[in-house]
Amino acid sequence: MARLVVLQIAIRTAAAVASARLAHPVLAQQLVRSSSSVALNIAEGTGRFGRDRLQHYRIAYGSCLEAKTTVEILVLAGHLDRETGRRWWADLHRIGGLLWGLMKSLQ
């Protein structure tokens, strides 16, 4: 099945986050929700047209920023190892860049 590259990366990242065991349960849940929201809103946006598609990509972008910030907090607080944090942050940063391009192409 052909999919957007950004969706493939978002799904992979959300799955990695969901399978991790993080020491801070509240922030861990928030990270799972926001990273899953990225993938789910990209997927839903691909099935929409016009402003609906753009709106779902905007929501995904906001969730991506939220997930990146949560990763930073977890690393700085010592609840997530730096290497995993760097990897997730880099994936989320790439997703954000790809989403930004998609949003600009639709405006």
N, C-alpha and C positions, 0 to 999 in steps of 0.2 A: 504494500500500500504506500503510495507516494504521500509524503507529508512535508510541510514546511520544515526547514532545518531548525528554525527557532523552536518549533513545537517539539521536535525530537530532543533537543538539548534540555528544554524545560521539563519534559517527562522524565528524562534520565536524572536530572537534578532533584526533582521532587521525590522520585523513588529513593535516591540516596539519602535524602534528608529524612524521609519517613522511616527508613530502616535503621537509622542511627539511634544509639542510646545516649541521650544527652542528660547531663546532671541536673539541669534546671528545668523542671517539668513545665512551668508556665511559659517560659520563652521557647522551649522545645515545641510545645503545642502551637504557639504563634508562628514559629518558623515552618512547621508542617502545613499549617493553614495557608500562609502567604505563598509558599513555594508551590503548593497544589493549586492555589488560585491563579497563579501565573499560567500554568499549563492548561487548566480548565478554561480560562477566558480566551487564551489563544485558540484553543480547539473550537470553542463556541463561535468566536469571531470569524473563523474560516468558513463557517456555514452561513454567515450573515452577509448582507450587502450594504453598501453606502455608509451612512452615519452609524448604523448598528454595528457594523464591522469595526469601524474606527473606535467606537465607544468601548467595545470589548478589549481592543488592543490597549486603550488608555487605562482601563482597569488593570489589565495584566501588567502594564508598565508600573503603575503605582504599587501593586503587590510585589513586584520585583524590587523596587526601592525599599519597601518594608522588609523584605527578606534579607537584602544586603545589610541593612542596618541591624537587624536581629543577629546575623552572623557576626558582625563586628562586636556587638555587645557581648555575645557569648564568648568570643575569643578573649576580649579584654578582661572579662570577669573570671576567666580561667575555667569555663564550663565546656569549652570546645578547643581541641588542640589546634595549634596554628596552621599546620599543614592542611588539615581538613577544611578549616575556615578559609584559607587562601584558595583552595580548589573550588569550594562552593561559591565564594565571593567572585572569583574569576568567571565561573560559569554564569552566575547571575548578571555580572557586568556585561558579558557577551550577549546574553538574552536581551538585556535592556537596550544595548546598541542596535541589535537587529529589530527589536520592536520599534525603536525610534525611527529607523529607516522605513519600516512598514507604515507607521503613522504618517510620516511626511509624504510618502507616496500616495496616500489616500486623501490628503488635504488639498 
